[in-house]
Amino acid sequence: MAQLLHGHGYGPGHSVTTRAVTVGAWAECPSCTYVGAPASIRNHGRKAHPGASAETES
């Protein structure tokens, strides 16, 4: 997997997760530094930030 990512230009200084956030495929959790797909962020929010309001989960 690392060779595949490197072959596509990813590596130190060029993060695949940063690229995913930049193009809008992933987003950042509004309460912490977690990044992932929208459904992953909702799941993460329910587990990691159970007291957060529903507004921060969208």
TIRO-2110 file (N, C-alpha, C; in Angstrom, 1 decimal):
// TIRO-2110
0.8, -1.2, 0.0, N, 1, A
0.0, 0.0, 0.0, CA, 1, A
0.9, 1.3, 0.0, C, 1, A
1.9, 1.3, 0.8, N, 2, A
2.8, 2.4, 0.8, CA, 2, A
3.4, 2.7, -0.5, C, 2, A
3.8, 1.7, -1.2, N, 3, A
4.4, 1.9, -2.6, CA, 3, A
3.3, 2.5, -3.5, C, 3, A
2.1, 2.0, -3.4, N, 4, A
1.0, 2.5, -4.3, CA, 4, A
0.8, 4.0, -4.0, C, 4, A
0.7, 4.4, -2.7, N, 5, A
0.5, 5.8, -2.4, CA, 5, A
1.7, 6.6, -2.9, C, 5, A
2.9, 6.1, -2.7, N, 6, A
4.1, 6.9, -3.1, CA, 6, A
4.1, 7.0, -4.6, C, 6, A
3.7, 6.0, -5.3, N, 7, A
3.6, 6.1, -6.8, CA, 7, A
2.6, 7.1, -7.3, C, 7, A
1.7, 7.5, -6.5, N, 8, A
0.7, 8.5, -6.9, CA, 8, A
1.0, 9.9, -6.3, C, 8, A
2.2, 10.0, -5.7, N, 9, A
2.7, 11.3, -5.3, CA, 9, A
2.5, 11.6, -3.8, C, 9, A
2.0, 10.6, -3.0, N, 10, A
1.8, 10.9, -1.6, CA, 10, A
2.9, 10.4, -0.8, C, 10, A
3.2, 11.0, 0.3, N, 11, A
4.3, 10.7, 1.2, CA, 11, A
4.5, 11.8, 2.2, C, 11, A
5.7, 11.9, 2.7, N, 12, A
6.0, 13.0, 3.7, CA, 12, A
5.8, 14.3, 3.0, C, 12, A
5.0, 15.2, 3.6, N, 13, A
4.7, 16.5, 3.0, CA, 13, A
3.5, 16.5, 2.1, C, 13, A
3.0, 15.4, 1.7, N, 14, A
1.8, 15.3, 0.8, CA, 14, A
0.9, 14.2, 1.3, C, 14, A
0.0, 14.5, 2.2, N, 15, A
-0.8, 13.5, 2.9, CA, 15, A
-2.1, 13.2, 2.1, C, 15, A
-2.4, 11.9, 2.1, N, 16, A
-3.6, 11.5, 1.4, CA, 16, A
-4.8, 11.9, 2.2, C, 16, A
-4.8, 12.0, 3.5, N, 17, A
-5.9, 12.5, 4.3, CA, 17, A
-6.1, 14.0, 4.1, C, 17, A
-5.1, 14.7, 4.0, N, 18, A
-5.2, 16.2, 3.7, CA, 18, A
-5.8, 16.4, 2.4, C, 18, A
-5.4, 15.6, 1.4, N, 19, A
-6.0, 15.7, 0.1, CA, 19, A
-7.5, 15.4, 0.1, C, 19, A
-7.9, 14.3, 0.8, N, 20, A
-9.3, 14.0, 0.9, CA, 20, A
-10.1, 15.1, 1.5, C, 20, A
-9.6, 15.8, 2.5, N, 21, A
-10.3, 16.9, 3.1, CA, 21, A
-10.4, 18.0, 2.1, C, 21, A
-9.3, 18.3, 1.4, N, 22, A
-9.2, 19.4, 0.5, CA, 22, A
-10.2, 19.3, -0.6, C, 22, A
-10.4, 18.1, -1.2, N, 23, A
-11.3, 17.9, -2.3, CA, 23, A
-12.8, 17.6, -1.8, C, 23, A
-13.0, 17.6, -0.5, N, 24, A
-14.3, 17.5, 0.1, CA, 24, A
-14.8, 16.1, 0.2, C, 24, A
-14.0, 15.1, 0.0, N, 25, A
-14.4, 13.7, 0.2, CA, 25, A
-14.5, 13.3, 1.7, C, 25, A
-13.6, 13.9, 2.5, N, 26, A
-13.6, 13.8, 4.0, CA, 26, A
-13.8, 15.2, 4.6, C, 26, A
-14.0, 15.2, 5.9, N, 27, A
-14.2, 16.4, 6.6, CA, 27, A
-13.5, 16.3, 8.0, C, 27, A
-13.4, 17.4, 8.7, N, 28, A
-12.8, 17.4, 10.0, CA, 28, A
-13.9, 17.4, 11.1, C, 28, A
-13.7, 16.7, 12.1, N, 29, A
-14.6, 16.7, 13.3, CA, 29, A
-14.6, 18.1, 13.8, C, 29, A
-15.7, 18.7, 14.1, N, 30, A
-15.8, 20.1, 14.6, CA, 30, A
-15.3, 20.2, 16.1, C, 30, A
-15.1, 19.1, 16.7, N, 31, A
-14.7, 19.1, 18.1, CA, 31, A
-13.3, 18.6, 18.4, C, 31, A
-12.6, 18.1, 17.4, N, 32, A
-11.3, 17.6, 17.6, CA, 32, A
-10.5, 17.5, 16.3, C, 32, A
-9.4, 16.8, 16.2, N, 33, A
-8.6, 16.7, 15.0, CA, 33, A
-8.9, 15.5, 14.2, C, 33, A
-10.0, 14.7, 14.5, N, 34, A
-10.3, 13.5, 13.7, CA, 34, A
-10.8, 13.9, 12.3, C, 34, A
-10.4, 13.2, 11.3, N, 35, A
-10.9, 13.4, 10.0, CA, 35, A
-11.4, 12.1, 9.4, C, 35, A
-12.4, 12.2, 8.6, N, 36, A
-12.9, 11.0, 8.0, CA, 36, A
-14.1, 11.3, 7.1, C, 36, A
-14.8, 10.3, 6.5, N, 37, A
-16.0, 10.5, 5.8, CA, 37, A
-17.1, 11.0, 6.7, C, 37, A
-18.1, 11.7, 6.1, N, 38, A
-19.1, 12.2, 6.9, CA, 38, A
-19.8, 11.2, 7.9, C, 38, A
-20.1, 10.0, 7.4, N, 39, A
-20.7, 8.9, 8.3, CA, 39, A
-19.7, 8.6, 9.4, C, 39, A
-18.4, 8.5, 9.1, N, 40, A
-17.4, 8.2, 10.1, CA, 40, A
-17.3, 9.2, 11.2, C, 40, A
-17.5, 10.5, 10.8, N, 41, A
-17.4, 11.6, 11.7, CA, 41, A
-18.6, 11.5, 12.6, C, 41, A
-19.8, 11.2, 12.1, N, 42, A
-21.0, 11.1, 12.9, CA, 42, A
-20.8, 10.0, 13.9, C, 42, A
-20.3, 8.8, 13.5, N, 43, A
-20.1, 7.7, 14.4, CA, 43, A
-19.1, 8.1, 15.5, C, 43, A
-18.0, 8.7, 15.0, N, 44, A
-16.9, 9.2, 15.9, CA, 44, A
-17.5, 10.1, 17.0, C, 44, A
-18.3, 11.1, 16.5, N, 45, A
-18.9, 12.1, 17.4, CA, 45, A
-19.8, 11.5, 18.5, C, 45, A
-20.6, 10.5, 18.1, N, 46, A
-21.4, 9.8, 19.1, CA, 46, A
-20.6, 9.1, 20.2, C, 46, A
-19.5, 8.5, 19.8, N, 47, A
-18.6, 7.8, 20.7, CA, 47, A
-17.7, 8.7, 21.5, C, 47, A
-17.0, 9.6, 20.8, N, 48, A
-16.0, 10.4, 21.4, CA, 48, A
-16.5, 11.7, 22.1, C, 48, A
-17.6, 12.2, 21.6, N, 49, A
-18.2, 13.5, 22.1, CA, 49, A
-19.7, 13.3, 22.4, C, 49, A
-20.1, 12.4, 23.2, N, 50, A
-21.5, 12.1, 23.4, CA, 50, A
-22.3, 13.3, 23.9, C, 50, A
-21.7, 14.3, 24.6, N, 51, A
-22.4, 15.5, 25.1, CA, 51, A
-22.5, 16.6, 24.1, C, 51, A
-21.9, 16.5, 22.9, N, 52, A
-21.9, 17.5, 21.9, CA, 52, A
-23.3, 17.6, 21.3, C, 52, A
-23.7, 18.8, 20.9, N, 53, A
-25.0, 19.0, 20.3, CA, 53, A
-25.1, 18.4, 18.9, C, 53, A
-26.3, 18.1, 18.5, N, 54, A
-26.5, 17.5, 17.1, CA, 54, A
-26.0, 18.4, 16.0, C, 54, A
-26.0, 19.7, 16.3, N, 55, A
-25.5, 20.7, 15.3, CA, 55, A
-24.1, 20.4, 14.9, C, 55, A
-23.2, 20.0, 15.8, N, 56, A
-21.8, 19.7, 15.5, CA, 56, A
-21.6, 18.4, 14.8, C, 56, A
-22.6, 17.6, 14.7, N, 57, A
-22.5, 16.3, 14.0, CA, 57, A
-22.8, 16.3, 12.5, C, 57, A
-23.3, 17.4, 12.0, N, 58, A
-23.7, 17.5, 10.6, CA, 58, A
-22.6, 18.0, 9.7, C, 58, A
END
